[in-house]
Amino acid sequence: MSTITGVVQAKSQDGKRIKVNDTWYSVYSASTLTGINAGDDISFSFVQKGQWNNISGKVTVNTKGNYTETENVKINNSKVGSISLDRDRTIARQNALTNARELFIATIPANEVVSDLEEVAEKIINIAYKFENYTTGDREKNKVLQAFKELTENDGQNSSN
């Protein structure tokens, strides 16, 4: 058994493999790598079996990397309104764009000629963002985050009085 320390360069879509120091390491269950993201400095033991590097035991996060939910990662789907930012987010965005286009087409008078395609694309994308924010729960999430921010700001002002 060998031990390795390094920064996570990538994480597979299924959450079962991570790339550290230009080498891929895998686990049997994705739950072993829950909370591990690209940019994190980690340590773990592994066993090499043939061409496979199998992580053995616990993965320790030495330092969390600078990582945000807007990056291409899996989010914990047990949280209400959360969505994976890879495959699921792509599907949600494609669906929003398709339906925005359909809505836009349905609202154009039959005899109207559209000449400015950039303007049309911008209008469709703006509608798609509204659909996406609704269907993914981003709208509600942003409202909760804003309310929490206001609450903590007010709490900070009250405690200083």
SULGIBEL-V616540 format. One record per pair of residues at least 24 apart in sequence whose ideal C-beta (glycine too) atoms are under 10 Angstrom apart, sorted by the first residue. I is the first residue (numbers start at 1). J is the second residue. D is the distance in whole Angstrom. If there is no record, write none. Layout:
BEGIN
<<I/J/D> <I/J/D>>
END
This chain:
BEGIN
<<1/45/5> <1/46/7> <1/47/5> <1/48/9> <1/54/10> <1/56/6> <1/57/9> <2/44/10> <2/45/7> <2/46/6> <2/47/8> <2/48/7> <2/53/9> <2/56/9> <3/43/7> <3/44/7> <3/45/5> <3/46/8> <3/56/10> <3/57/10> <4/42/8> <4/43/7> <4/44/6> <4/45/8> <4/46/6> <4/53/9> <4/55/9> <5/41/7> <5/42/7> <5/43/4> <5/44/8> <5/60/9> <5/62/7> <6/40/10> <6/41/7> <6/42/7> <6/43/8> <6/44/10> <6/62/10> <7/38/8> <7/39/7> <7/40/7> <7/41/5> <7/42/8> <7/62/9> <7/63/9> <7/65/7> <8/33/9> <8/36/6> <8/37/7> <8/38/5> <8/39/7> <8/40/5> <8/41/8> <8/42/6> <8/59/9> <8/61/9> <8/65/7> <8/67/9> <9/38/6> <9/39/9> <10/37/10> <10/38/6> <10/72/9> <11/36/7> <11/37/7> <11/38/6> <11/40/9> <11/72/9> <11/73/7> <11/74/8> <12/74/10> <13/72/9> <13/73/10> <13/74/7> <13/84/9> <13/86/6> <13/87/7> <14/74/9> <15/73/9> <15/74/5> <15/84/10> <16/55/10> <17/52/10> <17/53/9> <17/55/9> <18/42/8> <18/44/9> <18/55/8> <18/59/8> <20/44/8> <20/46/10> <20/53/9> <20/55/10> <20/59/10> <23/53/6> <24/51/10> <24/52/9> <24/53/7> <25/52/9> <25/53/5> <25/54/7> <25/55/5> <25/56/10> <25/59/9> <26/52/6> <26/53/7> <26/54/6> <26/55/7> <27/54/7> <27/55/5> <27/56/9> <27/59/8> <28/54/8> <28/55/9> <30/74/8> <32/57/9> <32/58/8> <32/59/7> <33/59/6> <33/74/10> <34/59/10> <34/74/9> <34/76/7> <35/59/9> <35/61/7> <35/64/9> <35/76/9> <36/60/10> <36/61/7> <36/64/10> <36/65/10> <36/73/10> <37/61/9> <37/64/8> <37/65/6> <37/66/10> <37/67/5> <37/68/10> <37/71/8> <37/73/6> <37/74/9> <38/65/7> <38/66/10> <38/67/7> <38/71/7> <38/72/9> <38/73/7> <39/63/9> <39/64/8> <39/65/2> <39/66/6> <39/67/5> <39/71/9> <40/64/6> <40/65/5> <40/66/10> <40/67/7> <41/65/7> <69/141/10> <79/137/10> <79/141/9> <80/137/7> <80/140/9> <80/141/9> <81/136/7> <81/137/3> <81/138/8> <81/139/9> <81/140/6> <81/141/6> <81/144/9> <82/136/9> <82/137/7> <82/141/8> <83/132/10> <83/135/9> <83/136/5> <83/137/7> <83/138/8> <83/141/10> <85/136/10> <88/136/8> <89/132/9> <89/136/7> <89/138/10> <92/131/9> <92/132/6> <92/133/10> <92/135/6> <92/136/5> <92/137/10> <92/138/9> <93/128/7> <93/129/9> <93/131/9> <93/132/6> <93/135/9> <93/136/9> <94/128/9> <94/132/10> <95/128/9> <95/131/8> <95/132/8> <95/135/7> <96/125/10> <96/127/8> <96/128/4> <96/129/7> <96/130/8> <96/131/4> <96/132/4> <96/133/9> <96/134/8> <96/135/6> <96/136/9> <97/124/7> <97/125/7> <97/127/9> <97/128/4> <97/129/9> <97/131/8> <97/132/8> <98/124/10> <98/128/8> <98/131/9> <99/124/10> <99/127/8> <99/128/8> <99/131/6> <99/132/10> <99/135/9> <100/124/5> <100/125/7> <100/126/8> <100/127/4> <100/128/4> <100/129/8> <100/130/8> <100/131/6> <100/132/9> <101/125/10> <101/127/8> <101/128/8> <102/127/10> <103/127/6> <103/128/9> <103/131/9> <104/128/10>>
END
